[in-house]
Structures are given as structure tokens and as C-alpha cells.
Amino acid sequence: MIKSSHDTLVPIVPGDSSDNEVDPSDGSSNDDLDPVDRSALGAHDSNDPEPYHGLNIEDGDEDEINHFKEPEHAIICKQLREIISRDAIETPQIDTVRFVGLSNYELPSGLTWKALDGLRPRHLELDVAISSGTGVELDSLVMKRISSLTFNFCCNMIIPSAFGAGGSLRRLIILENDALDMFVHMSKDGVLDSLEELKITSTNGCDGNSTYPQEFLEAMSHCSTLHSLDLAMSVPSEYQKLSDFVRLPHHLSHNLEHFRFWGQPEMAENVDSWLECALDPNWLPSLKTWSFNLDVAKNVNLLEAHEAQKLAQKLTDFMLNNRPNLVLASPVPKLVPIPGSE
């Protein structure tokens, strides 16, 4: 089913699920909408004011998810072809395609991409909650044009280098599940060679099953063109230790201008490594904005959480005091209540 509404995409803040959702407060009713329509999507973040005009391909009935019959995919493709024919003469043209909550028969396949032939989207978002092994095909011609790619609660969504995405991809957002693993595999395939903005959230304990921590650190080092990094993480799996990531600050891109980090309180034991880097004036010399928090956790000792956040604040104070031009990035809602912080 293809649905549309006048949606606004807001900045992604790890740990706040509302930031990944669409704002439906436009006064319109989905019940009255043509099933084939276009929607004007707002900017992906506050630093990019240009509106994105998008096509949303969604599951229309949450209660019926995974119970659609195969003929429905043919209906979807027919609707897509109709909207593509209109897009050729209407302005502004569609530049964002979003697949949201689709069942197995609705997953983007070769037929889907063929139906989309004629579009020139710059932005692709997949929120399908399944593994690429269940039938998602990322068409090579589409991927070559994509500059912004979002994986939201996907799994094992790997883009082979043969798809030629590396030359165009500038922004990558991977939210939860095996986010670190996907990032590592894409880096090895050369897909991220021109990446400028990266947002990774890996906090739900489903990560680290197919890669090692050192591979993640090496992948970070290879992202030499990266200017903006948002990273929220906890220990990916029971087979990995906090100490595996103690060298993380040493692997950040030398060209970073904007950096925000969220870690679990237990990562306080790694703060010395961050302080060591902060003492070096040549570490992240182009940095303009900074945020560092250790409040990504649940069911932890509140005193330990409080002490962890104190260490995080110590690091932030040092950075701000020793870099006069550095600006504190916008605050993020705490996931762990910190005593005395209210």
C-alpha cells in the first residue's frame, strides 16, 4: 500500500524513539488520501533547510502485517508507475523514497525498482524490520544516485561495492540491531569512501555478531572524509568488552567538525583515553561542536550513573575551556535519571 501525508522528518536523537517518527500533526486524514500520492517531507535536520519531496511506501494496517498476499505487490507496482508518470511533469520532483513497515510480499524487489524507474531520488530510507536475506534487493541504478541512506531497525542490510554507491553516498544513518556490523561491512566494500555525515545508534544488544571491535575501529579510521558523527552505543554483545573500545577516540576522523557521543555509564572506565586525546591540540583540530554523555542505559546503579556523568562533564568542560571556539552541541534527553540533575 502507498500512503502519503505531509510529514516532517526531525533530527535523530539516539534513545528517543519520537525522533525517528513522523509528525502527523498536519490536520489531514489518511482516510481521505489517494493511495497514490506525493508528500512534501521536511528537512532531515535543522542544518539542512531544503525540503525533501518524498514518496512513502507503507504498510497500511499494523494488525495485518506479514499477512498480505502476493498479488498486492503487483498493485503497489501499478500505483508506483502511475505516480512516476505524474512526477515527470510535476514540480518539485520526488527526491526521497521511504519504505516503512512492509510485509514480506511488499518488500522492495527487482519489480519494485523497475516500477520506480524514472525517479532520481537522492534519499532512501528503509524501515522494514527484516534482514536483507529475506528478499530486499537494492537496485544498482538507484543506489548510484543515492546521497542519503537510512536503515531503521533493519538487519544485515549490506550494499555490495558493485552497486556503485560509494561515489554518491554522503549521509548514512543506521539505527539499532546490527548497526556496527553493517557499518563495518559497508566500509570494507568501499561504499563509505566519500561519506561526510554518519549517525549510528547501537543500544539494543543485537550488534557485534559478525564483526570484531577492532574492525569497527578500523572502519572509523577509514572514514577520513567524515565531518559529522553522532554515535550512541553500549556493549554490542556478551562476547565484547568495554575495554575493546577504549581506543575509539584515537580512530576518529581528523576532519570531524561536529561530534556527539552517547555511551553507557560503564564506559566511564574508558574516559582516561578520551582525556588523553583531549590533551593533544592536534586531536580533532577542525572540531566546532561537541557533546559527550554517558547516560545510555537502563536498570543501572544510580550512584554509578551519577559518577559516570560527572566524568563525562569533566571531559566536556576540559574541551570547552581549552578550545575557545568550540560550541556545546544541543542537549539530549537523559535515558538514566541522574540524582540531583533535575
Secondary structure, 3 states (H helix, E strand, C coil): CECCCCCCCCCCCCCCHHHHCCCCCCCCCHHHCCCCCCEEECCCCCCCCCCEEEEEEECCCHHHCCCCCCHHHHHHHHHHHHHHHHHCCCCCCCCEEEEECCCHHHCCCHHHHHHCCCCCCCEEEEECCCEHHHCCCCCHHHHHHCCEEEEECCECCCCCHHHCHHHCCCEEEEECCCHHHHHHHHHHCCCCCCCCEEEEEECCCCCCCCCCHHHHHHHHHHCCCCCEEEEEECCCCCCCCHHHHCCHHHHCCCCCCEEEEEECHHHHHHHHHHHHHHCCCCCCCCCCEEEEECCCCCCCCHHHHHHHHHHHHHHHHHHHHHCCCCEECCCCCCCCCCCCCC
